[in-house]
Amino acid sequence: QVQLVESGGGLVQPGESLRLSCAASGLIFSITAMGWYRRQAPGKQRELVATIRSGGSTNYADSVKGRFTISRNSTKNTVYLQMNSLKPEDTAVYYCNVAGAINYWGQGTQVTVSS
C-alpha cells in the first residue's frame, strides 16, 4: 500500500522560512513527477505550487518563483519544498503529490503565515 507522509508545516511570521518533506513508501510504478499543491481556503480549488519531474526539470507557480525551491531524493522517494520569505498569502494546506501510473496524494500539512 502506497503512503505519503508529509511533515514540516507550522505557524511562522512573515519573512520566515519552512521546509516541507514528503516521504513516499510502498510500491510506486513509473514515477513521472513529484510535487506540491496547496488549498488556501475550504472550497477553493487546489493549486500547483511546484513540481519536479523524473528528469529533474522543475516548474513553479508564478506566486512562489524566487522564494520556494523544490528538490528530491529519488533513492528515498522523498520530495522537499524549501519555502523562504513566506507571506500571509502562502497560508494554506499543502499537499504532496506523486504522479505515476496512478496519482497519489498526501493527507496535507497546514502552513500558517501570520504576525
Accessible surface in RSA format (square Angstrom, percent):
REM  Atomic radii and reference values for relative SASA: ProtOr
REM  Chains: A
REM  Algorithm: Lee & Richards
REM  Probe-radius: 1.40
REM  Slices: 20
REM RES _ NUM      All-atoms   Total-Side   Main-Chain    Non-polar    All polar
REM                ABS   REL    ABS   REL    ABS   REL    ABS   REL    ABS   REL
RES GLN A   1   208.48 116.6 140.01 102.3  68.47 163.0  59.03 125.7 149.45 113.3
RES VAL A   2    29.96  19.7   9.25   8.4  20.71  49.9   9.25   8.0  20.71  56.2
RES GLN A   3   109.90  61.5 106.13  77.6   3.77   9.0  24.51  52.2  85.39  64.8
RES LEU A   4    11.29   6.3   1.30   0.9   9.99  25.1   1.30   0.9   9.99  26.9
RES VAL A   5    79.00  52.0  75.49  68.3   3.51   8.5  75.92  66.0   3.08   8.4
RES GLU A   6    11.33   6.5   0.00   0.0  11.33  27.0   0.00   0.0  11.33   9.3
RES SER A   7    62.12  52.5  56.34  75.2   5.77  13.3  42.58  90.7  19.54  27.4
RES GLY A   8    34.30  42.3   0.00   N/A  34.30  42.3  22.89  62.8  11.41  25.6
RES GLY A   9    29.50  36.4   0.00   N/A  29.50  36.4   2.95   8.1  26.55  59.5
RES GLY A  10    29.36  36.2   0.00   N/A  29.36  36.2  29.11  79.9   0.25   0.6
RES LEU A  11   129.67  72.2  99.93  71.5  29.75  74.8  99.93  70.2  29.75  80.1
RES VAL A  12    17.78  11.7  13.12  11.9   4.66  11.2  17.78  15.4   0.00   0.0
RES GLN A  13   101.86  57.0 101.86  74.4   0.00   0.0  18.12  38.6  83.74  63.5
RES PRO A  14    58.43  42.6  38.65  35.2  19.78  71.9  39.06  32.3  19.37 120.4
RES GLY A  15    53.88  66.4   0.00   N/A  53.88  66.4  28.66  78.6  25.22  56.5
RES GLU A  16    81.37  46.7  75.78  57.3   5.59  13.3  33.70  65.2  47.67  38.9
RES SER A  17    55.93  47.3  37.40  49.9  18.52  42.7  21.53  45.8  34.40  48.2
RES LEU A  18    30.03  16.7  24.86  17.8   5.17  13.0  30.03  21.1   0.00   0.0
RES ARG A  19   125.64  52.8 111.78  57.0  13.87  33.0  34.06  46.6  91.58  55.5
RES LEU A  20     0.00   0.0   0.00   0.0   0.00   0.0   0.00   0.0   0.00   0.0
RES SER A  21    27.90  23.6  27.89  37.2   0.00   0.0  14.90  31.7  13.00  18.2
RES CYS A  22     0.00   0.0   0.00   0.0   0.00   0.0   0.00   0.0   0.00   0.0
RES ALA A  23    46.81  43.0  45.52  70.2   1.29   2.9  45.52  64.1   1.29   3.4
RES ALA A  24    10.14   9.3   0.00   0.0  10.14  23.1   0.16   0.2   9.98  26.4
RES SER A  25    57.43  48.5  52.16  69.6   5.27  12.1  48.01 102.2   9.42  13.2
RES GLY A  26    45.97  56.7   0.00   N/A  45.97  56.7  21.81  59.8  24.16  54.1
RES LEU A  27   131.16  73.0 119.05  85.2  12.11  30.5 119.82  84.1  11.35  30.5
RES ILE A  28    22.87  13.0   0.75   0.6  22.12  53.3   0.90   0.6  21.97  59.6
RES PHE A  29   132.02  66.1 126.60  78.4   5.42  14.1 128.40  77.8   3.62  10.4
RES SER A  30    85.04  71.9  58.29  77.8  26.76  61.6  39.49  84.1  45.56  63.8
RES ILE A  31    43.90  25.0  26.85  20.0  17.05  41.1  26.85  19.3  17.05  46.3
RES THR A  32    60.19  42.8  59.24  60.1   0.95   2.3  49.58  66.6  10.61  16.0
RES ALA A  33    11.35  10.4  10.61  16.4   0.74   1.7  11.35  16.0   0.00   0.0
RES MET A  34     6.74   3.5   6.09   4.0   0.65   1.5   1.79   1.5   4.95   6.6
RES GLY A  35     0.45   0.6   0.00   N/A   0.45   0.6   0.17   0.5   0.28   0.6
RES TRP A  36     0.00   0.0   0.00   0.0   0.00   0.0   0.00   0.0   0.00   0.0
RES TYR A  37    47.90  22.4  47.90  27.3   0.00   0.0  20.85  15.7  27.05  33.3
RES ARG A  38     7.10   3.0   7.09   3.6   0.01   0.0   0.19   0.3   6.91   4.2
RES ARG A  39    71.92  30.2  68.95  35.1   2.96   7.1  13.57  18.5  58.34  35.4
RES GLN A  40    52.44  29.3  30.76  22.5  21.68  51.6  10.92  23.2  41.52  31.5
RES ALA A  41    44.39  40.8  40.16  62.0   4.23   9.6  44.39  62.5   0.00   0.0
RES PRO A  42   136.65  99.6 109.30  99.6  27.35  99.4 115.62  95.5  21.04 130.7
RES GLY A  43    85.87 105.9   0.00   N/A  85.87 105.9  43.96 120.6  41.91  93.9
RES LYS A  44   107.27  52.3  97.49  59.8   9.78  23.3  67.73  61.0  39.54  42.1
RES GLN A  45   156.62  87.6 140.45 102.6  16.17  38.5  51.10 108.8 105.52  80.0
RES ARG A  46    71.60  30.1  55.17  28.1  16.43  39.1   8.16  11.1  63.44  38.5
RES GLU A  47    62.70  36.0  57.88  43.8   4.82  11.5  27.87  53.9  34.83  28.4
RES LEU A  48    54.54  30.4  45.26  32.4   9.28  23.3  45.26  31.8   9.28  25.0
RES VAL A  49     0.41   0.3   0.24   0.2   0.17   0.4   0.41   0.4   0.00   0.0
RES ALA A  50     0.00   0.0   0.00   0.0   0.00   0.0   0.00   0.0   0.00   0.0
RES THR A  51    20.75  14.8  20.60  20.9   0.15   0.4  12.76  17.1   7.98  12.1
RES ILE A  52    13.26   7.5  13.20   9.8   0.05   0.1  13.20   9.5   0.05   0.1
RES ARG A  53   127.25  53.4 127.25  64.9   0.00   0.0  36.49  49.9  90.76  55.0
RES SER A  54    66.88  56.5  51.80  69.1  15.08  34.7  24.08  51.3  42.80  60.0
RES GLY A  55    78.60  96.9   0.00   N/A  78.60  96.9  41.40 113.6  37.20  83.3
RES GLY A  56    33.95  41.9   0.00   N/A  33.95  41.9  18.03  49.5  15.92  35.7
RES SER A  57    68.34  57.7  55.43  74.0  12.90  29.7  54.98 117.1  13.36  18.7
RES THR A  58    65.98  46.9  35.47  36.0  30.51  72.7  14.04  18.9  51.93  78.5
RES ASN A  59    79.40  54.8  76.41  73.8   2.99   7.2  21.82  52.5  57.58  55.7
RES TYR A  60    43.57  20.3  35.29  20.1   8.28  21.6  28.38  21.3  15.20  18.7
RES ALA A  61    24.19  22.2  16.02  24.7   8.16  18.6  24.19  34.1   0.00   0.0
RES ASP A  62   119.05  83.4  96.89  96.4  22.15  52.4  37.84  89.1  81.21  81.0
RES SER A  63    65.63  55.5  43.62  58.2  22.01  50.7  51.79 110.3  13.84  19.4
RES VAL A  64     0.13   0.1   0.13   0.1   0.00   0.0   0.13   0.1   0.00   0.0
RES LYS A  65   120.17  58.6 100.28  61.5  19.89  47.4  57.02  51.3  63.14  67.3
RES GLY A  66    89.39 110.2   0.00   N/A  89.39 110.2  44.61 122.4  44.78 100.3
RES ARG A  67    30.39  12.8  25.45  13.0   4.94  11.8  25.29  34.6   5.10   3.1
RES PHE A  68     6.23   3.1   0.00   0.0   6.23  16.2   0.00   0.0   6.23  17.8
RES THR A  69    74.71  53.1  73.70  74.7   1.01   2.4  45.81  61.5  28.89  43.7
RES ILE A  70     6.52   3.7   0.00   0.0   6.52  15.7   0.00   0.0   6.52  17.7
RES SER A  71    46.88  39.6  45.68  61.0   1.20   2.8  34.51  73.5  12.36  17.3
RES ARG A  72    70.31  29.5  43.28  22.1  27.03  64.4   5.99   8.2  64.32  39.0
RES ASN A  73    46.30  31.9  41.21  39.8   5.09  12.3  11.04  26.6  35.26  34.1
RES SER A  74    67.46  57.0  49.03  65.4  18.43  42.5  43.16  91.9  24.31  34.1
RES THR A  75   133.37  94.9  92.86  94.1  40.50  96.5  89.63 120.4  43.73  66.1
RES LYS A  76   137.77  67.2 121.12  74.3  16.65  39.7  74.21  66.8  63.56  67.7
RES ASN A  77    42.65  29.4  42.65  41.2   0.00   0.0   3.15   7.6  39.50  38.2
RES THR A  78    11.75   8.4  11.75  11.9   0.00   0.0   6.58   8.8   5.17   7.8
RES VAL A  79     0.00   0.0   0.00   0.0   0.00   0.0   0.00   0.0   0.00   0.0
RES TYR A  80    40.17  18.8  40.17  22.9   0.00   0.0  17.89  13.4  22.28  27.5
RES LEU A  81     0.00   0.0   0.00   0.0   0.00   0.0   0.00   0.0   0.00   0.0
RES GLN A  82    58.22  32.6  57.91  42.3   0.31   0.7  28.71  61.1  29.51  22.4
RES MET A  83     0.00   0.0   0.00   0.0   0.00   0.0   0.00   0.0   0.00   0.0
RES ASN A  84    58.22  40.1  58.22  56.3   0.00   0.0  15.02  36.1  43.20  41.8
RES SER A  85    58.54  49.5  54.82  73.2   3.71   8.6  18.89  40.2  39.64  55.5
RES LEU A  86     2.16   1.2   0.00   0.0   2.16   5.4   0.00   0.0   2.16   5.8
RES LYS A  87    86.47  42.2  86.04  52.8   0.43   1.0  39.72  35.7  46.75  49.8
RES PRO A  88    73.57  53.6  66.60  60.7   6.97  25.3  66.99  55.3   6.57  40.8
RES GLU A  89   107.33  61.6  95.02  71.9  12.31  29.3  60.94 117.9  46.38  37.9
RES ASP A  90     0.66   0.5   0.66   0.7   0.00   0.0   0.00   0.0   0.66   0.7
RES THR A  91    41.30  29.4  37.91  38.4   3.39   8.1  35.78  48.1   5.52   8.3
RES ALA A  92     2.62   2.4   0.00   0.0   2.62   6.0   2.62   3.7   0.00   0.0
RES VAL A  93    43.10  28.4  43.02  38.9   0.08   0.2  43.02  37.4   0.08   0.2
RES TYR A  94     0.00   0.0   0.00   0.0   0.00   0.0   0.00   0.0   0.00   0.0
RES TYR A  95    31.92  14.9  31.92  18.2   0.00   0.0  10.98   8.2  20.95  25.8
RES CYS A  96     0.00   0.0   0.00   0.0   0.00   0.0   0.00   0.0   0.00   0.0
RES ASN A  97     9.53   6.6   9.53   9.2   0.00   0.0   0.25   0.6   9.28   9.0
RES VAL A  98     0.00   0.0   0.00   0.0   0.00   0.0   0.00   0.0   0.00   0.0
RES ALA A  99    24.31  22.4  24.31  37.5   0.00   0.0  24.31  34.2   0.00   0.0
RES GLY A 100    24.73  30.5   0.00   N/A  24.73  30.5   1.57   4.3  23.17  51.9
RES ALA A 101    80.11  73.7  38.08  58.8  42.03  95.6  50.69  71.4  29.43  77.9
RES ILE A 102   107.95  61.4 101.55  75.7   6.41  15.4 106.72  76.8   1.23   3.3
RES ASN A 103    89.50  61.7  69.20  66.9  20.30  48.9  20.96  50.4  68.54  66.2
RES TYR A 104    49.54  23.1  46.92  26.7   2.62   6.8  34.90  26.2  14.64  18.0
RES TRP A 105    95.34  38.3  67.27  32.6  28.07  65.9  54.93  29.3  40.41  65.6
RES GLY A 106     8.39  10.4   0.00   N/A   8.39  10.4   1.60   4.4   6.79  15.2
RES GLN A 107   120.48  67.4  86.85  63.5  33.62  80.1  70.89 150.9  49.58  37.6
RES GLY A 108    13.61  16.8   0.00   N/A  13.61  16.8   0.41   1.1  13.19  29.6
RES THR A 109    19.65  14.0  14.52  14.7   5.13  12.2   7.85  10.5  11.80  17.8
RES GLN A 110    88.15  49.3  77.94  57.0  10.21  24.3  49.71 105.8  38.44  29.2
RES VAL A 111     0.00   0.0   0.00   0.0   0.00   0.0   0.00   0.0   0.00   0.0
RES THR A 112    41.99  29.9  41.99  42.6   0.00   0.0  30.30  40.7  11.69  17.7
RES VAL A 113     3.96   2.6   0.00   0.0   3.96   9.6   0.00   0.0   3.96  10.8
RES SER A 114    58.19  49.2  50.33  67.2   7.86  18.1  21.39  45.5  36.80  51.6
RES SER A 115   124.67 105.3  65.86  87.9  58.80 135.5  47.10 100.3  77.57 108.7
END  Absolute sums over single chains surface
CHAIN  1 A     6096.4       4611.4       1485.1       3233.4       2863.0
END  Absolute sums over all chains
TOTAL          6096.4       4611.4       1485.1       3233.4       2863.0
